[in-house]
Amino acid sequence: MPRDVGSWTKNKLKILSDYLPVYLKATTRAMERIYIDGFAGPGLNRVRGTGKIVDGSPLIALDAKAENGTTFTRLFFIERDEASALELENTVAQRDTQRRCTVIPGDVNVELPRLIERLPKRSPTFVFLDPEGIDPQWTTLQKIAGWKTELLINFPFGMAINRNPDSGKVNAYYGTREWRPLWESTSPGRIRRLLDLYKNRLQELGWRYTTDADPVVTGTRGQRLYYLIFVSKVEPGQRIMKWVQERPDSAGQLRFKF
Ligand SMILES: C[S@@+](CC[C@H](N)C(=O)[O-])C[C@H]1O[C@@H](n2cnc3c(N)ncnc32)[C@H](O)[C@@H]1O
């Protein structure tokens, strides 16, 4: 069954579908170009309200093609929910004519460190982490930092971090306790500081290039649900993502950035 999603999901996915073809063009000369989806979902999404079926991130990556025809050479989709992993496997089987995809059922914090060990360290590898909560653990990010990765991360502030009283889980997410005084603060710059703590720590792991502003995905009442953080080890990644962020969202509106 497709996953029921809010209409705002289309804005998140548009960033991915605008970025990937340009990334593929920029990495054309590499022997391999790898895509990893850490929270793949079942493949198809059904938009609440309209009932429209839209491709989720794994299918967007599978179909992504640069204007010169370059595509990903291998794609890996990690999904913890068994039924969703099976459904993704079936959908991918119909579309993946060149057998480039592998669905990996299981937890991202177990499977991603295992997977990355088997991949070449120097191949451009795009990692999309799109959790609903604060599942990706810092130790997982530390592990993949040794590879030529760039990351697009859903930072689920409104959906998880702001509400999460479970400090053990937040510690594992940030890899530090430094978030706590920021979280407790009531000052106006609170969200920005919580976001910057995470981004600064990613930069310390070697992903030096990021965009200054982070697109905010808002719900139907304008509430901030999550931010999309981008980090790369190379300058062109940053340039391409800045260009993508200036493009209109799925409704043709200019993006709200933070
Ligand atoms: C927001 S959805 C992903 C949507 C997908 N990116 C798309 O565009 O269609 C998050 C998915 O992550 C899965 N998930 C949650 N925790 C996980 C974990 N620890 N490891 C792997 N997958 C997980 C959920 O079952 C869910 O399918």
The ligand as an ORCA input file, in Angstrom:
! r2SCAN-3c Opt
* xyz 0 1
  C       9.351      9.463      6.125
  S       9.337      7.777      5.671
  C      10.360      7.749      4.244
  C       9.706      8.229      3.025
  C      10.551      8.121      1.786
  N      11.802      8.853      1.908
  C       9.771      8.628      0.599
  O      10.134      9.629      0.008
  O       8.781      7.971      0.250
  C      10.358      7.014      6.856
  C      10.516      5.497      6.662
  O      11.579      5.060      7.484
  C      11.241      3.803      8.052
  N      12.048      3.693      9.285
  C      11.771      4.224     10.509
  N      12.780      3.973     11.356
  C      13.740      3.310     10.652
  C      15.017      2.813     10.978
  N      15.519      2.941     12.199
  N      15.744      2.214     10.014
  C      15.244      2.085      8.746
  N      14.016      2.530      8.384
  C      13.277      3.135      9.325
  C       9.748      3.866      8.263
  O       9.216      2.545      8.271
  C       9.289      4.687      7.056
  O       8.952      3.833      5.985
*
